[in-house]
């Protein structure tokens, strides 16, 4: 398959967007609440929004992937 993004970038963004950022948002929400960190809602919302954006990039790349032969994937 040939993606819009280079293979290594696709794999890295997929890992960051689908695993790292959601886990980070959850960790910050839990620990920040326990410690009373200021601006916690804004921080968690920002991390979640970045994760959604990265996921959209990965999804767009996957949706437009074509087999190495050049035909569009279904």
One Martini backbone bead per residue (centre of mass of N, CA, C, O) as a GRO file, in nm:
protein
   74
    1UNK     BB    1   0.100   0.035   0.018
    2UNK     BB    2   0.012   0.380  -0.053
    3UNK     BB    3   0.062   0.672   0.116
    4UNK     BB    4   0.063   1.000   0.183
    5UNK     BB    5   0.241   0.899   0.393
    6UNK     BB    6   0.505   0.793   0.510
    7UNK     BB    7   0.551   0.500   0.669
    8UNK     BB    8   0.685   0.608   0.934
    9UNK     BB    9   0.489   0.841   0.982
   10UNK     BB   10   0.234   0.676   0.995
   11UNK     BB   11   0.314   0.493   1.234
   12UNK     BB   12   0.373   0.721   1.436
   13UNK     BB   13   0.096   0.865   1.425
   14UNK     BB   14  -0.071   0.622   1.502
   15UNK     BB   15   0.054   0.581   1.782
   16UNK     BB   16   0.003   0.865   1.892
   17UNK     BB   17  -0.312   0.894   1.822
   18UNK     BB   18  -0.410   0.595   1.949
   19UNK     BB   19  -0.226   0.596   2.231
   20UNK     BB   20  -0.073   0.837   2.361
   21UNK     BB   21  -0.281   1.076   2.379
   22UNK     BB   22  -0.512   0.932   2.529
   23UNK     BB   23  -0.336   0.843   2.770
   24UNK     BB   24  -0.243   1.127   2.852
   25UNK     BB   25  -0.520   1.251   2.907
   26UNK     BB   26  -0.594   1.052   3.131
   27UNK     BB   27  -0.356   1.103   3.317
   28UNK     BB   28  -0.396   1.408   3.355
   29UNK     BB   29  -0.686   1.393   3.467
   30UNK     BB   30  -0.619   1.219   3.718
   31UNK     BB   31  -0.369   1.361   3.843
   32UNK     BB   32  -0.467   1.657   3.832
   33UNK     BB   33  -0.702   1.616   4.024
   34UNK     BB   34  -0.544   1.509   4.272
   35UNK     BB   35  -0.346   1.787   4.263
   36UNK     BB   36  -0.487   2.054   4.156
   37UNK     BB   37  -0.450   2.152   3.875
   38UNK     BB   38  -0.431   2.402   3.670
   39UNK     BB   39  -0.601   2.404   3.370
   40UNK     BB   40  -0.695   2.105   3.309
   41UNK     BB   41  -0.919   2.119   3.098
   42UNK     BB   42  -0.748   2.258   2.878
   43UNK     BB   43  -0.530   2.042   2.856
   44UNK     BB   44  -0.706   1.794   2.788
   45UNK     BB   45  -0.845   1.919   2.543
   46UNK     BB   46  -0.586   1.964   2.377
   47UNK     BB   47  -0.486   1.672   2.364
   48UNK     BB   48  -0.745   1.560   2.234
   49UNK     BB   49  -0.741   1.738   1.979
   50UNK     BB   50  -0.470   1.637   1.873
   51UNK     BB   51  -0.555   1.340   1.853
   52UNK     BB   52  -0.781   1.388   1.647
   53UNK     BB   53  -0.606   1.512   1.426
   54UNK     BB   54  -0.414   1.274   1.389
   55UNK     BB   55  -0.637   1.068   1.324
   56UNK     BB   56  -0.730   1.213   1.065
   57UNK     BB   57  -0.467   1.185   0.909
   58UNK     BB   58  -0.457   0.879   0.915
   59UNK     BB   59  -0.735   0.830   0.785
   60UNK     BB   60  -0.677   0.979   0.519
   61UNK     BB   61  -0.438   0.805   0.436
   62UNK     BB   62  -0.591   0.534   0.439
   63UNK     BB   63  -0.826   0.610   0.238
   64UNK     BB   64  -0.593   0.688   0.002
   65UNK     BB   65  -0.485   0.425  -0.043
   66UNK     BB   66  -0.260   0.240  -0.253
   67UNK     BB   67  -0.159   0.014  -0.429
   68UNK     BB   68   0.142  -0.043  -0.567
   69UNK     BB   69   0.005  -0.063  -0.866
   70UNK     BB   70  -0.225   0.210  -0.843
   71UNK     BB   71  -0.480   0.122  -0.728
   72UNK     BB   72  -0.759   0.176  -0.561
   73UNK     BB   73  -0.870   0.132  -0.257
   74UNK     BB   74  -1.162  -0.020  -0.074
   0.00000   0.00000   0.00000
